[in-house]
Structure formats: C-alpha cells, structure tokens
Amino acid sequence: MAMEIELKAHVKDSEALRQLLHEKAEYKGSFEKEDTYWLFNEAADHKLADHKPAALRIRRENRIFSDGKKESLTFATYKIKQVKDGIEINDEREFEIRSSAVSDRDDLDALLRHLRLTPGLTKRKKGWIFLREDINAELTEVESLGWFIELEILADNDREETVAREKKKLLDFLDSLGIERTAIESRFYSQMITEK
C-alpha cells in the first residue's frame, strides 16, 4: 500500500519556476487532466465521514513525454485524505481503465450512475512533470484557480517518522525553488473551487 505525502503551493511566476525546475530536476513531459468526482450518496456534501472516501475520481489524462511520445489514459481513484500542517497524507487506491474510446467513456458513466453515484465537481489541470530523486514535481495550472507547484513522494507507510522524513524532503525542495512556505495551500482543490 503506497501512501502519498504531498504539498502544493501557490506560484507567482510559472515561467521562471519552469526554467528553474529544468535546472534542478529531470523533465518528464506535459499533461492535461480532467477529473470528475462521482459522489457516493452519503457523501454528497463533499465531506469525508469516518475516513471513508467521499468520491470516486475518474481522471482522463493526455500526456506528452519528453521524447515526444503521446498517451491518453483513464484512471479510477479514491483517496482517504488527511492534512497535517499543510501536508497531505493520502491513502490512495488507483487503477487504470484501459479503453479510452468515446463509447466506452459513455458506458463507464452509465455504470457509475447505475451504481448510484452522482457526477459532481469537474476539475481541469495542465502543466509539466519533473522528477528529482523520489520527488514527483508538477507545475500545474488549475482552471479558475491559477498556478501551483505540487510535490509528492510515495511512501510505503504513514508512520510518524516516515511522514516527518518525507515532509522534510518536500520542504527542502520547495525552499530550493525559492517558494516561501507561506505559499503552501492546505485546502484541497475541490474545496477551493467550491468556495470560489
């Protein structure tokens, strides 16, 4: 079971940060992501209850890798989320849905409706992916919210000492990018979008 340990921070100058990321990390490619959150009946208010996932996220993603190769993917994901001091610690479960044909997308949506899930919020993101050691860095523009840097490490557990060690790595990398810690955003994107 992989645990996501991640942070996101507001970005003032996305182009300057993109150039700096090219110097400090390996460029892996670009992406466009569209996430639709399908809500379980008892979680229609977008809140977590008893650490159960509030929604099933269906992500449709287009990637262009650094070698020019293109790929379209669809993922189903649910997360049990926690935020501690601006750092997310998520138990994420995700699997790829192999077909991305339009008719299959319609069939998937019909299946989710049949399972009594309701489509909720849709979030769109685009940006660039970089890798530095075990840190995945995404410079991301979130539609209607602006630019963010997302830094993520996958850990094999969520023990306090593991989280503290990985959090330090994330914060050290954030510091090296010249981003102040006051720019860290502890709210989830979905919360920010609904509050807008």
C-alpha positions as CSV (number, residue, x, y, z in Angstrom):
1,M,0.0,0.0,0.0
2,A,1.5,3.3,-1.1
3,M,0.9,6.5,0.9
4,E,1.1,9.8,-0.9
5,I,2.8,12.5,1.1
6,E,2.4,15.8,-0.8
7,L,2.2,19.5,-0.6
8,K,1.0,22.2,-3.0
9,A,1.9,25.8,-3.1
10,H,0.8,28.9,-5.0
11,V,3.2,30.1,-7.7
12,K,3.6,33.7,-8.7
13,D,5.9,33.3,-11.8
14,S,5.2,30.0,-13.5
15,E,7.7,30.6,-16.4
16,A,10.6,31.4,-14.1
17,L,9.8,28.3,-12.0
18,R,9.5,26.1,-15.0
19,Q,13.1,27.2,-16.0
20,L,14.4,26.5,-12.5
21,L,12.7,23.1,-12.5
22,H,14.6,22.2,-15.7
23,E,17.8,23.0,-13.9
24,K,17.0,21.1,-10.7
25,A,15.0,18.1,-11.9
26,E,14.6,15.8,-14.8
27,Y,11.8,16.9,-17.3
28,K,9.4,14.0,-17.9
29,G,6.7,15.7,-20.0
30,S,3.5,17.6,-20.1
31,F,0.0,16.8,-19.2
32,E,-3.7,17.8,-19.4
33,K,-6.0,16.2,-16.8
34,E,-9.8,16.3,-16.4
35,D,-11.1,14.9,-13.1
36,T,-14.7,14.3,-12.5
37,Y,-15.7,13.4,-8.9
38,W,-18.5,10.9,-8.7
39,L,-20.2,11.3,-5.3
40,F,-21.4,8.5,-3.1
41,N,-25.0,9.2,-1.9
42,E,-24.0,9.7,1.8
43,A,-21.1,12.0,0.8
44,A,-22.9,14.4,-1.5
45,D,-21.8,17.3,0.7
46,H,-18.1,16.6,-0.4
47,K,-17.0,15.8,3.2
48,L,-15.3,12.7,4.5
49,A,-17.1,10.8,7.1
50,D,-15.4,8.1,9.3
51,H,-12.4,8.2,6.9
52,K,-14.4,6.8,4.0
53,P,-13.8,8.2,0.6
54,A,-16.3,10.9,-0.4
55,A,-16.0,10.4,-4.1
56,L,-14.6,8.2,-6.8
57,R,-12.4,10.3,-9.1
58,I,-12.4,9.5,-12.8
59,R,-9.3,11.1,-14.4
60,R,-9.0,11.4,-18.2
61,E,-5.4,12.4,-18.9
62,N,-3.4,13.2,-22.0
63,R,0.4,13.1,-21.7
64,I,3.3,14.1,-24.0
65,F,6.5,12.6,-22.8
66,S,9.9,14.3,-23.1
67,D,10.7,12.0,-26.1
68,G,7.5,13.2,-27.9
69,K,5.5,10.0,-27.3
70,K,1.8,10.7,-26.6
71,E,-0.6,8.8,-24.4
72,S,-4.2,9.0,-23.4
73,L,-5.2,7.3,-20.1
74,T,-8.2,7.0,-17.9
75,F,-7.9,6.2,-14.1
76,A,-10.3,5.5,-11.3
77,T,-9.1,6.7,-7.9
78,Y,-10.3,7.0,-4.4
79,K,-8.4,8.6,-1.6
80,I,-8.7,8.6,2.2
81,K,-7.3,12.1,2.8
82,Q,-5.7,13.8,5.8
83,V,-4.0,17.2,6.1
84,K,-1.4,17.8,8.8
85,D,0.4,21.2,8.9
86,G,-0.4,21.8,5.2
87,I,1.0,18.4,4.1
88,E,-1.4,15.8,2.7
89,I,-1.1,12.2,3.7
90,N,-3.3,10.2,1.5
91,D,-4.1,6.5,1.3
92,E,-4.7,6.4,-2.5
93,R,-6.1,3.5,-4.4
94,E,-6.0,3.8,-8.2
95,F,-6.3,1.7,-11.3
96,E,-6.2,2.3,-15.0
97,I,-9.2,1.8,-17.1
98,R,-7.7,0.5,-20.4
99,S,-10.0,1.8,-23.1
100,S,-10.4,5.5,-23.8
101,A,-12.9,5.2,-26.7
102,V,-15.8,7.6,-26.5
103,S,-18.4,4.9,-26.4
104,D,-16.5,3.3,-23.5
105,R,-16.5,6.6,-21.7
106,D,-20.3,6.8,-22.1
107,D,-20.5,3.1,-20.8
108,L,-18.4,4.0,-17.8
109,D,-20.5,7.0,-16.9
110,A,-23.7,4.8,-17.3
111,L,-22.2,2.2,-15.0
112,L,-21.3,4.8,-12.3
113,R,-24.9,6.2,-12.5
114,H,-26.2,2.7,-12.2
115,L,-24.2,2.2,-9.0
116,R,-26.0,5.3,-7.7
117,L,-23.0,7.7,-7.9
118,T,-23.7,11.2,-8.9
119,P,-21.3,13.3,-11.0
120,G,-20.1,16.3,-9.0
121,L,-17.3,18.7,-9.5
122,T,-15.1,18.6,-12.5
123,K,-11.5,20.0,-12.3
124,R,-9.1,20.7,-15.2
125,K,-5.4,20.9,-14.8
126,K,-2.5,21.2,-17.3
127,G,1.2,21.6,-16.8
128,W,4.6,19.9,-16.7
129,I,6.1,16.9,-14.8
130,F,9.6,16.8,-13.3
131,L,11.3,14.2,-11.2
132,R,14.1,14.8,-8.7
133,E,15.2,11.6,-6.9
134,D,11.9,10.3,-5.3
135,I,10.0,13.6,-5.6
136,N,7.5,14.0,-8.3
137,A,7.0,17.7,-9.1
138,E,4.2,19.0,-11.2
139,L,4.0,22.7,-12.2
140,T,0.2,22.9,-12.7
141,E,-2.3,25.4,-13.9
142,V,-5.7,24.6,-12.3
143,E,-8.6,26.1,-14.3
144,S,-10.1,29.0,-12.4
145,L,-7.5,28.8,-9.5
146,G,-4.2,29.7,-11.1
147,W,-0.7,28.2,-10.9
148,F,0.6,25.7,-8.3
149,I,3.7,23.6,-7.7
150,E,2.7,20.1,-6.4
151,L,5.5,18.0,-4.8
152,E,4.8,14.4,-4.0
153,I,6.6,11.4,-2.5
154,L,5.1,7.8,-2.4
155,A,6.0,6.2,0.9
156,D,5.3,2.6,2.0
157,N,3.7,3.6,5.3
158,D,2.3,6.6,7.2
159,R,4.2,6.2,10.4
160,E,5.1,9.5,12.1
161,E,8.9,9.1,11.5
162,T,8.3,8.3,7.8
163,V,5.9,11.3,7.3
164,A,8.4,13.6,9.1
165,R,11.3,12.5,6.9
166,E,9.4,12.8,3.7
167,K,7.9,16.1,4.7
168,K,11.4,17.5,5.3
169,K,12.5,16.4,1.8
170,L,9.4,18.1,0.3
171,L,10.0,21.3,2.2
172,D,13.7,21.4,1.5
173,F,13.0,21.1,-2.3
174,L,10.3,23.8,-2.0
175,D,12.9,26.0,-0.3
176,S,15.4,25.3,-3.1
177,L,12.9,26.5,-5.6
178,G,12.6,29.9,-3.8
179,I,9.0,29.4,-2.8
180,E,8.1,30.7,0.6
181,R,6.4,28.2,2.9
182,T,3.6,30.8,3.4
183,A,2.6,29.9,-0.2
184,I,1.7,26.3,0.9
185,E,-2.0,25.7,0.3
186,S,-3.6,23.2,2.8
187,R,-7.1,23.2,1.2
188,F,-8.0,20.6,-1.4
189,Y,-8.5,22.0,-5.0
190,S,-12.2,20.8,-4.8
191,Q,-12.7,22.9,-1.7
192,M,-11.1,25.9,-3.3
193,I,-13.2,25.6,-6.4
194,T,-16.5,25.3,-4.5
195,E,-15.5,28.3,-2.3
196,K,-14.9,30.4,-5.4
